[in-house]
Amino acid sequence: MNYVKYTPEVEVKQPGEDEKINEVVRLMHEANVKAFDKHRHAIRDAHAKQHGTVVGTLEIPELPEHLAQGLFAKPASYPVVIRFSSAPGEIRDDSVPVPHGMAIKVIGVPGKKILPDHQDEVTQDFLMVTMPVIPFGTVDEYLKMQNVIALQDGASEESQRAFAAVARGGQKVLGLLGISDPTLDGIAAENEHLLGQTYHTMAAIRYGDYIAKLSAAPLSSEVKALEGQIIDTTKNASAQRDALVDFFHKNSAEYELRAQLCTDLDKMPVEDGSVEWDEKLSPQQAIARLVIPKQEAYSPERRVFSDDKLSFNPWHALPEHQPLGSIMRVRIKAYESSTAFRHDMNVQPRVEPKDISEIPD
């Protein structure tokens, strides 16, 4: 199979991109301030609600040349810390259906990093969501998304549930908002057990000499048994957290980390994160395993450490895994702005662990 080689030219800056990114950052900062005023505590402007944080290992086998790239170039075992969350930048009742997130921080990764202020750190982040694409996959569409957020700003949870139900037929809703070519299926997904779902980087990243999207899929029998399982959230605002905590009290888990390499920039674009890459053009290929043992996933110490001290950023990465496309270029400024606000307002240091022992039990 002929895989597209990475060159800087695969990215094409969009007209007015810098101004639009600045506007997105401004709107996200306003949301941060509103959330702080509501909670008297700064929270993330995305993935605010944590369901649990676990530690484990990333096991990389010997791979063929086209997959032996970047972090995955040689067989290795790295400690990881993984934060599971709900996607919105608000802490909502779990009865409101939303996508979920899996943020992975790999520890013990030497070498130069992309962000100039993070060169002494030994971590590599991969951020994934239970949607294969970003419905608003360019900076233009991402700005329009603020209209959707505004519709729900301050709305009751009943209204949010109603909006989610309507969004499951999302074309008409988006048409009223002037948003074209939507892929909203995942935004209003059913309340499936978050450990039985598959997680995706959604947008493209550099994969050494190539270009890829990554995903993490249930592998061990314990988590595969949870695929499609609906969680009863009617009487429990934290049903997903309780299900996750209960699972890791009794079980270990394994996920398969996979790469889908780009073979055609027209059909598998880098600049539009809303386009799903057809697996007939390029299948998912296993590159590693995430191995997570039994543990306490939501102790008070671990919850506070994960929410207030840890940060996850797709740009906290090796150059060999640089995020690609305009939606990712939004994130480089937005994530750093949000992180700085959260740590400043909570008077908490930003911690990039050098050893897994730094993660509280």
C-alpha positions in Angstrom: 0.0 0.0 0.0 1.3 3.5 -0.9 1.2 5.8 2.2 1.4 9.5 1.8 4.7 10.9 3.1 4.6 13.7 5.5 5.9 17.1 4.4 5.0 20.6 5.8 3.2 21.2 2.5 0.4 18.8 3.5 -1.0 21.6 5.7 -2.5 24.7 4.0 -3.2 27.7 6.1 -6.8 28.9 5.7 -7.8 32.5 4.8 -8.1 34.7 7.9 -7.1 31.8 10.0 -5.1 33.7 12.6 -8.0 36.2 13.3 -10.5 33.3 13.5 -8.3 31.4 16.0 -8.0 34.5 18.1 -11.7 34.8 18.2 -12.1 31.2 19.2 -9.6 31.7 22.0 -11.5 34.8 23.1 -14.9 33.0 23.2 -13.4 30.0 25.0 -11.8 32.3 27.6 -15.3 33.9 28.2 -16.6 30.4 28.8 -13.8 29.7 31.2 -14.7 32.9 33.2 -18.4 32.0 33.3 -17.6 28.5 34.5 -15.3 29.9 37.2 -18.0 32.4 38.4 -20.5 29.5 38.5 -18.3 27.0 40.3 -15.9 29.3 42.1 -13.3 26.9 40.7 -11.6 26.9 37.2 -12.4 23.9 35.1 -11.4 22.8 31.6 -13.2 24.4 28.7 -13.5 20.9 27.2 -13.7 17.6 29.0 -14.4 19.3 32.3 -16.1 16.3 33.9 -13.7 13.6 34.9 -15.0 10.0 35.4 -11.8 8.5 36.6 -8.0 8.5 36.1 -6.0 5.3 35.8 -2.4 4.3 35.4 -1.1 1.5 33.3 1.5 0.8 30.5 1.8 1.3 26.8 3.3 -1.9 25.3 4.9 -1.4 21.9 5.8 -4.5 20.0 8.3 -4.8 17.1 6.5 -3.2 14.1 7.0 -3.2 10.3 8.8 -0.1 8.9 5.7 1.9 8.0 4.4 1.6 11.6 7.7 1.7 13.4 7.6 5.5 13.5 8.2 8.2 16.2 7.4 6.9 19.7 6.6 3.5 18.1 9.9 3.1 16.3 11.3 0.4 18.7 9.7 -2.2 21.0 9.2 -0.5 24.4 7.1 -0.3 27.5 6.1 3.1 28.9 4.0 4.0 31.9 0.9 6.0 31.1 -1.7 7.9 33.0 -5.2 8.1 31.4 -8.0 10.5 32.2 -11.6 9.5 31.2 -14.1 12.4 30.8 -17.2 13.8 29.2 -16.5 16.1 26.3 -18.3 19.4 27.2 -16.6 22.2 29.0 -19.4 22.1 31.7 -20.1 19.6 34.5 -23.4 18.1 33.5 -25.6 15.3 34.8 -24.7 12.1 33.1 -28.3 11.7 31.8 -27.3 14.3 29.1 -25.8 12.1 26.3 -22.4 13.4 25.3 -19.2 12.0 23.7 -16.5 10.8 26.1 -12.8 11.4 26.1 -9.7 9.3 26.8 -6.6 11.5 27.4 -3.3 9.5 27.4 -0.1 10.8 28.9 2.9 8.6 28.1 5.7 9.1 30.6 9.5 8.6 30.1 9.6 9.8 26.5 13.0 11.5 25.8 13.8 13.9 23.0 12.8 17.3 21.7 9.2 18.4 22.1 7.2 20.7 19.8 6.3 23.4 22.4 9.4 25.5 23.2 8.6 25.9 26.9 8.4 22.1 27.4 11.8 20.8 26.3 12.8 19.4 29.6 9.7 17.3 29.9 9.5 13.5 29.2 5.8 13.1 28.3 3.8 12.6 25.1 0.1 13.2 25.0 -2.6 11.6 22.8 -6.1 13.0 23.1 -9.0 10.9 21.8 -12.8 11.1 21.8 -15.6 8.6 21.1 -16.2 10.1 17.7 -14.2 9.3 14.5 -14.3 12.9 13.3 -14.8 16.4 14.5 -18.2 17.6 13.3 -16.8 21.1 13.0 -13.5 20.1 11.4 -12.1 23.5 10.2 -11.5 26.7 12.0 -14.5 28.3 10.1 -16.9 25.6 11.3 -15.4 25.6 14.7 -16.3 29.3 15.1 -19.9 28.5 14.0 -20.0 25.8 16.7 -20.1 28.6 19.3 -23.8 29.0 18.1 -24.5 25.5 19.2 -22.8 26.0 22.6 -24.7 29.3 23.0 -28.0 27.5 22.6 -27.3 25.4 25.6 -25.4 28.0 27.7 -27.3 28.1 31.0 -30.0 25.8 29.8 -31.6 23.3 32.2 -30.5 19.7 31.9 -34.0 18.9 30.7 -33.4 21.3 27.8 -29.9 19.9 27.2 -31.4 16.4 27.0 -34.0 17.6 24.6 -31.4 19.2 22.4 -29.4 16.0 22.4 -32.4 14.0 21.3 -33.1 16.5 18.4 -29.4 16.5 17.5 -29.6 12.8 16.9 -31.4 13.8 13.7 -29.0 16.7 13.6 -29.3 17.8 9.9 -32.3 20.1 10.5 -30.8 21.7 13.6 -27.6 22.5 11.9 -29.3 23.8 8.8 -31.0 26.4 11.0 -27.6 27.4 12.3 -26.1 27.7 8.8 -23.6 24.9 9.4 -23.0 22.7 6.4 -21.9 19.1 5.9 -22.5 18.0 9.5 -21.4 14.7 11.1 -23.2 15.0 14.4 -24.0 11.4 15.2 -21.5 11.1 18.1 -22.5 14.4 19.8 -25.8 13.0 21.0 -24.8 9.4 21.3 -26.6 7.1 23.7 -25.3 6.7 27.2 -23.0 3.7 26.4 -20.6 2.5 29.0 -17.5 4.7 28.4 -15.1 1.8 28.8 -16.7 -0.2 26.0 -16.3 2.5 23.4 -13.6 3.1 20.8 -11.7 6.4 21.0 -10.3 8.4 18.1 -7.9 11.3 17.6 -10.5 12.6 15.1 -8.1 14.9 13.4 -4.8 13.8 11.7 -1.4 13.8 13.3 2.1 13.3 11.9 3.1 9.7 12.2 6.9 9.9 11.7 7.4 9.8 7.9 3.7 9.4 7.4 0.3 10.9 8.4 -2.3 9.1 10.5 -5.3 9.1 12.7 -5.0 7.0 15.9 -7.7 5.1 17.8 -8.0 3.0 20.9 -10.4 0.0 20.8 -11.5 -2.5 23.5 -9.2 -5.5 23.4 -9.5 -7.6 26.5 -12.7 -9.6 27.1 -13.7 -7.5 30.1 -14.0 -4.3 28.2 -15.2 -5.9 25.0 -18.2 -7.2 27.0 -19.1 -3.6 27.7 -19.4 -2.6 24.0 -22.9 -1.2 23.3 -23.9 -1.6 27.0 -26.3 1.3 27.9 -25.7 2.9 31.4 -28.8 3.7 33.4 -28.3 7.4 34.2 -31.9 8.2 35.3 -31.2 8.4 39.0 -27.5 9.0 39.2 -25.8 12.2 38.0 -22.4 10.4 38.1 -23.4 7.0 36.7 -20.4 6.8 34.3 -17.9 7.5 37.1 -19.5 4.9 39.3 -19.5 2.3 36.5 -15.8 3.0 35.8 -14.7 2.9 39.4 -16.6 -0.3 40.1 -15.1 -1.9 37.0 -11.5 -1.1 38.0 -12.2 -2.4 41.5 -12.8 -5.8 40.0 -11.1 -5.9 36.6 -8.1 -5.0 34.5 -8.5 -3.7 31.0 -6.6 -3.8 27.7 -7.1 -1.5 24.6 -5.6 -1.9 21.2 -3.9 1.3 20.0 -4.2 1.5 16.2 -3.0 3.8 13.4 -4.9 4.5 10.1 -2.3 5.8 7.7 -3.3 8.3 5.0 -3.1 7.0 1.4 -4.9 9.8 -0.5 -4.9 13.5 0.6 -8.0 14.2 -1.5 -10.1 11.4 0.0 -8.4 11.5 3.4 -7.9 15.2 4.0 -5.7 16.8 6.6 -7.3 20.2 6.7 -10.9 19.1 7.3 -11.3 17.0 10.4 -15.0 16.3 9.7 -14.2 13.9 6.9 -14.0 10.3 8.0 -11.2 8.3 6.5 -12.6 5.2 4.7 -11.1 2.0 6.1 -11.3 0.5 2.6 -8.7 3.0 1.5 -6.5 2.3 4.6 -7.4 -0.1 7.4 -6.7 0.3 11.1 -3.4 -1.3 12.0 -2.4 -2.3 15.6 0.6 -0.4 16.9 0.5 -1.0 20.7 -1.5 -2.2 23.7 -2.7 -0.1 26.6 -2.7 -2.4 29.7 -4.5 -1.1 32.8 -4.5 -3.1 36.0 -7.1 -3.1 38.8 -6.9 0.0 40.9 -8.7 2.9 42.7 -9.6 5.2 39.8 -11.2 8.1 41.7 -9.6 8.6 45.1 -9.8 12.2 46.4 -6.1 12.6 45.9 -6.1 11.3 42.4 -9.2 13.3 41.4 -7.7 16.6 42.5 -4.3 15.8 40.9 -6.0 14.9 37.6 -8.4 17.9 37.6 -6.2 20.6 38.9 -2.6 19.7 38.3 -2.4 17.6 35.2 -2.9 19.1 31.7 -3.3 17.2 28.4 -2.6 18.9 25.1 -2.2 17.3 21.6 0.7 19.7 21.0 2.5 18.3 24.0 4.3 15.9 21.7 7.3 14.9 19.8 7.7 16.6 16.4 7.2 13.1 14.9 3.6 13.3 16.2 2.7 16.9 15.4 -1.0 17.6 15.2 -2.1 18.6 11.7 -4.9 20.7 10.1 -6.6 24.0 11.0 -8.6 22.5 13.8 -5.4 21.3 15.4 -3.8 24.7 14.9 -6.7 26.2 16.8 -5.8 23.9 19.7 -2.2 25.1 20.1 -3.3 28.5 21.3 -6.6 27.5 22.9 -5.2 24.8 25.1 -2.3 26.8 26.4 -4.7 29.8 27.2 -7.2 27.5 29.0 -4.5 25.7 30.9 -2.9 28.9 32.1 -6.2 30.3 33.3 -7.1 27.1 35.1 -3.8 26.8 37.0 -3.6 30.5 37.8 -7.2 30.7 39.2 -6.9 27.5 41.2 -3.4 28.5 42.4 -2.2 25.0 41.4 1.1 24.2 39.7 1.0 22.5 36.3 2.6 19.1 36.7 4.3 17.1 34.0 5.3 13.9 35.7 8.7 12.4 35.2 7.8 9.2 36.9 4.5 7.2 37.3 5.1 7.3 41.1 4.0 10.9 41.1 0.4 9.9 40.3 -1.4 9.5 43.7 -3.0 6.2 44.6 
